[in-house]
């Protein structure tokens, strides 16, 4: 672990120019003197200031550790930190790409992170956290219990800090000797900047504690902080003075002197546990038996057709409770999807095509024929179908986590997708498309790839669905055109397809590039804004890329500086996929290689399509060949 946090420094570097680097460095030195003086004289050892004229303005704040009681010590600490920071050619690196801010948590090991320029705001800012974790994991006891007790201590310390006026600082300790042989005591510390109100300090610390995942919680020490608050815990006392809180390990095991007095508890606890274990065994046995029956059920239903089976309409009515609203999973332009339960308890997704939809019997047959020939872990599995008069129904495997758009376009739900999950989803979609384009029995172009057509299983693995609009080619062909109608969804449609009806594997590559940008940003490519002054996600991403501000595209719920190089690489790949000319776009084979090989040198992307396009409705699924797509007007603004 790093040494105790002694001082927290935040710079706001407001776009200093390269030629004025000397002026900027002089301003930094002036800020250092001001902060050192003001923080040392402050009773809470906190100061902030702004110095200089645009474009070389420097805004900064400094906060000394709560255990530093002597003002002169705080001032010296700040001065020493600035001396160390300015001893390296830091200012020489200041240019148009180095414009946001630096948070540095000082001490024996200063850790420097970039952060958004609004980082000096309250607890609601999206500053990426500084974090540092002990490489050792908890051992020598019930690790889950120890992790839970540590969380309890940190939560109590955070609330104590939020309510402590004026310092917003608290420390704590918990005796773990009775639950761990290698982790006898846990010491904690939490602090906010003194200018934060109680509720904002509490919210800031709760936000940090909420970021601690199951892996982090098992470490024998760690610290996290953003601009306005931080916490730390460790197996030794890393701060000066007595802890303000001392909590008992309330869930600890009883001491030997008490064991005899509670022997009567053993049968009271053991008997229900044995009964529960027996019931679990019975449930497991019945489930296994049901699964075996289910396998026999499918074999019987499929008969000679090993690909999928035919369902009776009445059977699907019963499975979906007459297509009830309670069982509805989603609704699109081609119909509604319901959750169903077949005999033997098998759960399925039932897609009932709308009679008024553009997907007629040809598309229905196409999806049947296509999915039967496609077998891949990243493609949804078709179990069967039903066709009776006007009713056309497809039965798929049931995927409990709905579709990708359900997560990435919801501010709360997309926070559940950390960086590793988003990368896994991107890679899974890429492998599914590569299989369709290259490794399946027939070359298949999806033509309607979008987040609502990417389903997620219980492990959040993506599966491409909705193949009603897909086109099948022989191995010698790779491009087609349509003179009847252009089909698909605006916002994901390649420009050569939208304007001329020409589609190829590069059409799916374009859609895939849009999806990457949406996964990374949490924003949709097109919306319902007015024409004239709106730039879609492609134009926004391109402008940020050109300006060197690509990090501003990344969803705030991610922690960008842990994976900044990989994030930048993903945005580069996405921009290569959405280039205006199809010939410039990579194949899915190229994309998979770029995603899997971090040392592979990437091309510089050219300007994407639709950079000045405005749309009025994003939900179109079919379109005639013209500049008006199913009632939507494409507006091009002058450049």
Residue pairs with C-beta under 8 A, 6 or more apart in sequence:
1 132
1 134
1 221
1 222
1 223
1 234
1 238
2 107
2 108
2 109
2 111
2 132
2 223
3 107
3 108
3 109
3 238
4 65
4 67
4 107
4 232
4 238
4 239
5 65
5 105
5 106
5 107
5 223
5 225
5 230
5 232
6 64
6 65
6 68
6 77
6 106
6 107
7 62
7 63
7 64
7 65
7 74
7 77
7 78
7 81
7 106
7 107
8 61
8 62
8 63
8 64
8 103
8 104
8 105
8 106
8 225
8 230
9 35
9 60
9 61
9 62
9 78
9 81
9 82
9 85
9 102
9 103
9 104
9 106
10 60
10 61
10 62
10 101
10 102
10 103
10 104
10 115
10 119
10 120
10 227
11 28
11 31
11 58
11 59
11 60
11 101
11 102
12 50
12 57
12 58
12 59
12 60
12 100
12 101
12 117
12 119
12 120
13 24
13 58
13 94
13 98
13 99
13 100
13 101
13 102
14 54
14 55
14 56
14 57
14 58
14 59
14 99
14 117
15 55
15 96
15 99
16 23
16 24
16 55
16 56
16 94
16 99
17 55
17 56
17 95
17 96
18 94
18 95
18 96
20 55
20 56
21 91
21 92
21 94
22 91
23 52
23 56
24 52
24 56
24 58
24 91
24 94
25 86
25 91
25 94
27 51
27 52
27 56
27 57
27 58
28 58
28 82
28 86
28 91
29 82
29 86
30 51
30 52
30 58
31 49
31 51
31 58
31 60
32 78
32 79
32 82
32 86
34 47
34 49
34 51
35 47
35 48
35 49
35 60
35 61
35 62
35 78
36 62
36 75
36 76
36 78
36 79
36 82
37 75
38 47
38 49
39 45
39 46
39 47
39 62
39 63
39 64
39 71
39 74
39 75
39 78
40 71
40 72
40 74
40 75
40 78
41 71
42 71
43 166
44 166
44 167
44 168
44 194
45 63
45 64
45 68
45 71
45 74
46 61
46 62
46 63
46 64
46 193
46 194
46 195
47 61
47 62
48 59
48 60
48 61
48 62
48 120
48 195
49 59
49 60
49 61
50 57
50 58
50 59
50 60
51 57
51 58
51 59
52 58
59 120
61 120
61 193
61 227
62 78
63 191
63 193
63 194
64 73
64 74
64 77
64 78
65 191
65 239
66 167
66 169
66 170
66 171
66 189
66 191
66 239
67 171
67 239
67 240
67 241
68 74
68 77
68 240
69 240
69 241
77 106
81 104
81 106
81 110
84 110
85 104
85 110
96 548
97 548
99 117
100 114
100 115
100 116
100 117
101 114
101 115
101 116
101 117
101 119
101 120
102 112
102 113
102 114
102 115
103 112
103 113
103 115
103 119
103 127
103 130
103 225
103 226
103 227
104 110
104 111
104 112
104 113
105 111
105 130
105 223
105 225
105 230
111 130
111 132
113 128
113 130
113 561
114 128
114 551
114 561
115 127
115 128
115 226
115 227
116 125
116 126
116 127
116 552
118 125
118 126
119 125
119 127
119 226
119 227
120 227
121 227
121 228
122 196
122 200
122 204
122 228
123 196
123 200
123 201
123 203
123 204
123 207
123 228
123 229
124 200
124 203
125 226
125 227
125 228
126 556
127 226
127 227
127 228
128 226
128 559
128 560
128 561
129 208
129 211
129 224
129 225
129 226
129 559
130 223
130 224
130 225
130 226
130 230
131 222
131 223
131 224
131 225
131 559
131 562
132 222
132 223
133 216
133 219
133 221
133 222
134 219
134 220
134 221
134 222
134 234
135 219
136 219
136 220
136 221
137 143
137 218
137 219
137 220
138 146
138 147
138 180
138 182
138 183
138 218
138 219
138 220
139 180
139 182
139 183
140 180
140 181
140 182
140 183
141 176
141 179
141 180
141 181
141 182
141 183
142 179
142 180
143 218
145 179
145 251
146 176
146 179
146 180
146 183
147 217
147 218
148 251
149 174
149 176
149 179
149 186
149 249
149 250
149 251
149 252
150 174
150 186
150 217
150 233
151 209
151 212
151 217
152 174
152 247
152 250
153 172
153 173
153 174
153 186
153 188
153 233
153 245
153 247
154 188
154 190
154 209
154 231
154 233
155 209
156 172
156 245
156 247
157 170
157 171
157 172
157 188
157 189
157 190
157 231
157 245
158 170
158 190
158 202
158 205
158 206
158 209
158 231
159 202
160 170
160 172
160 190
160 244
160 245
161 168
161 169
161 170
161 190
161 191
161 192
161 201
161 205
162 168
162 192
162 198
162 199
162 201
162 202
162 205
163 198
164 170
164 244
166 194
167 191
167 194
168 191
168 192
168 193
168 194
168 196
168 201
169 189
169 190
169 191
169 192
170 189
170 190
170 191
170 244
170 245
171 187
171 188
171 189
171 190
171 239
171 241
171 243
171 244
171 245
172 187
172 188
172 189
172 243
172 244
172 245
172 246
172 247
173 185
173 186
173 187
173 188
173 237
173 243
173 245
173 246
173 247
174 185
174 186
174 188
174 246
174 247
174 248
174 249
175 184
175 185
175 248
175 249
176 183
176 184
176 185
176 186
176 249
176 252
177 184
177 185
177 249
178 249
178 252
178 253
178 255
179 249
179 251
179 252
179 253
182 220
183 220
183 235
184 235
185 235
186 233
186 234
186 235
187 233
187 234
187 235
187 236
187 237
187 238
187 239
187 243
188 231
188 232
188 233
188 243
188 245
189 231
189 232
189 233
189 238
189 239
190 205
190 229
190 230
190 231
190 232
191 229
191 230
191 231
192 200
192 201
192 204
192 205
192 228
192 229
193 227
193 228
193 229
196 204
196 228
196 229
200 228
201 228
201 229
204 226
204 228
204 229
205 229
205 231
207 226
208 224
208 225
208 226
208 229
208 230
208 231
209 231
211 224
211 559
212 222
212 224
213 418
216 222
220 234
220 235
221 232
221 233
221 234
221 235
222 232
222 233
222 234
223 230
223 231
223 232
223 233
224 230
224 231
224 232
225 231
232 238
237 243
254 262
290 344
290 345
293 344
294 344
294 345
294 346
297 342
297 343
297 344
297 346
298 309
298 383
301 309
301 310
301 384
302 308
302 309
303 309
307 372
307 373
308 368
308 371
308 372
308 382
308 383
308 384
308 385
309 383
309 384
310 384
310 385
310 386
311 384
311 385
311 386
311 393
311 395
312 386
313 386
313 388
313 391
313 393
315 342
316 340
316 350
316 386
316 393
316 395
317 323
319 340
319 341
319 342
319 348
319 350
320 327
320 338
320 339
320 340
320 350
321 327
323 336
323 338
323 350
323 352
324 338
327 338
327 339
327 340
328 336
328 337
328 338
328 339
329 337
329 338
329 339
329 349
329 402
330 336
330 337
330 402
330 403
330 452
331 337
332 452
332 466
332 621
333 357
333 358
333 619
333 621
333 622
334 353
334 354
334 357
334 358
334 359
334 466
334 468
334 621
335 351
335 352
335 353
335 354
335 357
335 359
336 351
336 352
336 354
337 349
337 350
337 351
337 352
338 349
338 350
338 352
339 347
339 348
339 349
339 350
339 398
340 347
340 348
340 349
340 350
340 395
340 398
341 347
341 348
342 348
347 398
348 383
348 395
348 396
348 397
348 398
349 395
349 396
349 397
349 398
349 399
350 393
350 394
350 395
350 396
351 393
351 394
351 395
351 396
352 391
352 392
352 393
353 359
353 364
353 392
353 393
353 394
355 390
358 487
358 621
358 622
359 468
359 469
361 392
363 468
363 469
364 385
364 387
364 392
364 394
364 468
366 467
366 468
366 470
366 472
367 382
367 394
367 466
367 467
367 468
367 470
368 382
368 385
368 394
369 472
370 444
370 467
370 470
370 472
371 379
371 380
371 381
371 382
371 467
372 382
373 440
373 441
373 442
374 435
374 436
374 440
374 444
374 467
375 381
376 431
376 432
376 435
376 436
376 440
377 428
377 431
377 461
377 463
378 428
378 429
378 431
378 432
378 435
378 461
378 462
378 463
378 464
379 432
379 435
379 436
379 463
379 464
379 465
380 396
380 397
380 399
380 455
380 463
380 464
380 465
381 396
381 397
381 463
382 394
382 395
382 396
383 395
383 396
383 397
384 394
384 395
385 392
385 393
385 394
385 395
386 392
386 393
386 395
387 393
396 465
399 455
399 456
399 457
399 458
399 463
400 457
400 458
401 407
401 455
401 456
401 457
401 458
401 460
402 455
402 456
403 451
403 452
403 453
403 454
403 455
403 456
404 425
404 451
404 452
404 454
404 455
404 456
404 462
404 515
404 519
405 450
405 451
405 452
405 454
406 413
407 413
407 414
407 416
407 417
407 456
408 414
408 417
408 451
408 518
408 519
408 522
409 451
409 518
409 522
409 523
409 524
411 522
411 557
414 522
414 555
414 557
415 557
417 425
417 460
417 519
418 558
419 558
419 559
419 562
419 563
419 566
419 567
421 460
422 519
422 520
422 558
423 566
423 570
424 460
424 461
425 454
425 456
425 460
425 461
425 462
425 519
426 515
426 516
426 519
426 570
426 595
427 592
427 595
427 596
428 461
428 462
428 463
429 454
429 462
429 464
429 512
429 515
430 512
430 588
430 591
430 592
430 595
431 592
432 462
432 463
432 464
433 446
433 449
433 464
433 508
433 509
433 512
433 588
434 588
434 589
434 591
434 592
436 443
436 444
436 445
436 446
436 464
436 508
437 443
437 444
437 445
437 505
437 508
437 587
437 588
437 589
438 588
438 589
442 472
442 473
442 474
442 475
443 472
443 473
443 474
443 475
443 477
443 478
443 505
444 467
444 470
444 471
444 472
444 473
445 470
445 471
445 473
445 480
445 503
445 504
445 505
445 507
445 508
446 453
446 464
446 467
446 469
446 470
446 508
446 511
447 469
447 470
447 471
447 487
447 488
447 497
447 503
447 507
447 508
448 466
448 468
448 469
448 470
448 487
448 488
448 489
448 492
448 511
448 621
449 464
449 492
449 508
449 511
449 512
449 515
450 489
450 491
450 492
450 511
450 514
450 515
451 515
451 518
451 519
453 464
453 465
453 466
454 462
454 463
454 464
454 465
454 515
455 462
455 463
455 464
455 465
456 462
456 463
457 463
469 487
469 488
471 480
471 503
473 480
478 504
478 505
479 502
479 503
479 504
480 502
480 503
480 504
481 500
481 501
481 502
481 503
482 501
482 503
482 625
483 501
483 625
485 622
485 623
485 624
485 625
486 493
486 497
486 498
486 501
486 622
486 623
486 624
486 625
486 629
487 621
487 622
487 623
488 497
488 498
488 621
488 622
488 623
489 618
489 619
489 620
489 621
490 498
490 526
490 615
490 617
490 618
490 620
490 623
490 629
490 630
490 632
491 514
491 524
491 525
491 526
491 536
491 615
491 618
492 510
492 511
492 514
492 515
492 525
493 507
493 510
493 511
493 623
494 503
494 506
494 507
494 510
494 511
494 582
494 609
495 510
495 580
495 609
495 610
496 502
496 503
496 507
496 582
497 503
497 507
498 623
498 629
499 625
499 627
500 625
501 625
504 582
505 587
505 588
506 582
506 583
506 585
506 587
507 582
508 588
509 577
509 585
509 586
509 587
509 588
509 591
510 577
510 578
510 582
510 585
510 609
512 577
512 588
512 591
513 573
513 574
513 575
513 576
513 577
513 578
513 585
513 608
514 525
514 537
514 538
514 574
514 577
514 578
516 570
516 571
516 573
516 574
516 577
517 523
517 525
517 537
517 538
517 541
517 553
517 571
517 574
517 578
518 524
518 525
518 537
520 553
520 554
520 555
520 567
520 570
520 571
520 574
521 537
521 541
521 553
521 554
521 555
522 555
522 557
523 537
523 540
524 537
524 618
525 536
525 537
525 538
525 618
526 536
526 537
526 615
526 618
527 534
527 615
527 618
528 616
528 617
528 618
529 614
530 614
531 614
531 616
531 633
531 635
532 614
532 635
532 637
533 637
534 614
535 543
535 611
535 612
536 610
536 611
536 613
536 614
536 615
538 578
538 608
538 609
538 610
538 611
539 608
539 610
539 611
539 612
539 613
540 553
541 550
541 553
541 571
541 574
541 575
541 608
542 575
542 607
542 608
542 611
544 550
544 552
544 553
545 553
545 571
545 572
545 575
545 605
550 567
550 568
550 571
551 560
551 564
551 567
551 568
553 571
554 560
554 567
558 567
560 567
566 598
569 594
569 598
569 602
570 595
572 602
572 605
573 586
573 591
573 594
573 595
573 602
575 605
575 608
576 584
576 585
576 586
576 602
576 603
576 605
577 585
577 586
577 591
578 585
578 608
578 609
579 585
579 605
579 606
579 607
579 608
579 609
580 606
580 607
580 608
580 609
581 606
584 606
586 594
593 600
594 600
594 602
612 636
612 637
612 638
612 639
613 634
613 635
613 636
614 634
614 635
614 637
615 632
615 633
615 634
616 632
616 633
617 630
617 631
617 632
620 629
620 630
620 631
620 632
621 630
622 630
623 629
623 630
624 630
627 633
627 634
628 634
